[in-house]
Amino acid sequence: MDNQDLFDITIIGGGTTGLFATYYATMRGMKVKLLESQSQFGGKVMQFFPEKLIYDVGGFPAISGEDLVQQMIAQAERHQPVMLTDQWVETIDNDGKHFTLQTSSGDRHLSKSVLLATGSGTFHTKRSDDWHALPYPAFRKQVPTNLMNREKYADKKVVIASNNKVGVGWALYLKDKAESVTIINPDSSFHQVKQNDLDLLLKSSVQVHFQTAFTDLFMENDRLQAIEISNSENEKHIIDAEEILTFHGLELEPTPFDKWEIETRKARITVKGNMATNVSGIFAAGDIVQYDGKTNLIASGYTEAITAINKAHKFIDPTVTEQLYSTVIYRG
Ligand SMILES: Cc1cc2nc3c(=O)[nH]c(=O)nc-3n(C[C@H](O)[C@H](O)[C@H](O)COP(=O)(O)OP(=O)(O)OC[C@H]3O[C@@H](n4cnc5c(N)ncnc54)[C@H](O)[C@@H]3O)c2cc1C
């Protein structure tokens, strides 16, 4: 995609900060593009705790991470900004007229200003070694790495491929809802698991296979029927399975701030009240910024996004008013 359209602001990172910034900038009448490297929006909330209830976002007494992100996407889409996934921004250049952002797939995006809402980077899901040798790559690619849409596991034969506390947590949640739950762990123990959870797991109906690898998948009409596993003695077993979940931890790919000539300190961007970075026209907000009194919370990112957008707006058009109430904007 070699897009010659010039945007007022390009927001890098579609976590909660970037999503809210996208909405707010369009509400202020800016032409906005959002670039997210993952195939879904929501950042850490979707990758670490989509199923957990969040209690410290104003207006929601309690809301799951997934529901909050769905609401934020709906809000961000209100004024039809360009919102793209699978776009890892690799380089940012400025020819004196505007910024050119280039992604790992070679796409170019032109912008008058930039907002970094990147958190520390992007988290990739690790897979066990045996996983890559299995057949049906298209099926494997869409195997969930989180417990979203959890209702779909009710009365199903579920296999969890995991070597850590996340897989144990899923098994404990599903044990009384699914028809059967089996954990396949390539290691001899679970990482970071609480003893209490492990005791509950081992006393439950969940079948746990340690030091065991996946060796085959059996599919019929695109539906999983069974898996084949092999233990440390090379004994093979076939287990009926309708659904698989996998989690073997996450790996951080840091955002390339050095390449972008953005100054960082202890991997964070130090900002003052105006959310500006050291590069004129590039602003930052959310978990990536650091200032005295900073909190790493979803709601902090909202306020920082508002400030950053208003400053970026003023940067590209010095005549604009910095603050406007939405009640005034939408008065009709
Ligand atoms: C386990 C856990 C529980 C938490 N619980 C709460 C809670 O109860 N309440 C609360 O308020 N906060 C909570 N937090 C903190 C909250 O998750 C963060 O404050 C919030 O998610 C930060 O959002 P963000 O958009 O700034 O960053 P992120 O969510 O990190 O989003 C950054 C996005 O930028 C993308 N990105 C990075 N680099 C690039 C690039 N080069 N190109 C394209 N895209 C890029 C990433 O893929 C990512 O999607 C919790 C955090 C954790 C880990």
The ligand as a Gaussian input file, in Angstrom:
#p B3LYP/6-31G(d) Opt

LIG

0 1
 C       -2.044000      -7.998000      33.986000
 C       -2.412000      -6.540000      33.879000
 C       -3.554000      -6.076000      34.538000
 C       -3.917000      -4.721000      34.434000
 N       -5.042000      -4.280000      35.072000
 C       -5.441000      -2.981000      34.929000
 C       -6.623000      -2.497000      35.549000
 O       -7.327000      -3.237000      36.249000
 N       -6.966000      -1.182000      35.347000
 C       -6.211000      -0.324000      34.595000
 O       -6.588000       0.847000      34.445000
 N       -5.054000      -0.750000      34.020000
 C       -4.658000      -2.040000      34.166000
 N       -3.484000      -2.473000      33.580000
 C       -2.663000      -1.473000      32.836000
 C       -3.256000      -1.275000      31.443000
 O       -3.347000      -2.515000      30.785000
 C       -2.348000      -0.310000      30.642000
 O       -2.192000       0.885000      31.362000
 C       -2.962000      -0.016000      29.266000
 O       -3.291000      -1.205000      28.593000
 C       -1.958000       0.813000      28.441000
 O       -2.502000       1.019000      27.157000
 P       -1.601000       1.632000      25.985000
 O       -2.552000       1.765000      24.829000
 O       -0.893000       2.841000      26.467000
 O       -0.480000       0.545000      25.671000
 P       -0.639000      -0.993000      25.118000
 O       -1.883000      -1.624000      25.644000
 O        0.673000      -1.604000      25.426000
 O       -0.826000      -0.778000      23.553000
 C        0.242000      -0.442000      22.727000
 C       -0.065000      -0.961000      21.327000
 O        0.919000      -0.439000      20.427000
 C        1.244000      -1.439000      19.463000
 N        2.567000      -1.124000      18.914000
 C        3.737000      -0.992000      19.599000
 N        4.734000      -0.668000      18.752000
 C        4.180000      -0.584000      17.509000
 C        4.696000      -0.302000      16.216000
 N        6.002000      -0.045000      16.015000
 N        3.845000      -0.324000      15.148000
 C        2.514000      -0.592000      15.333000
 N        1.976000      -0.872000      16.548000
 C        2.799000      -0.867000      17.612000
 C        1.201000      -2.725000      20.282000
 O        1.009000      -3.855000      19.471000
 C        0.014000      -2.471000      21.234000
 O       -1.201000      -2.968000      20.705000
 C       -3.097000      -3.813000      33.673000
 C       -1.949000      -4.302000      33.023000
 C       -1.614000      -5.632000      33.111000
 C       -0.372000      -6.127000      32.411000

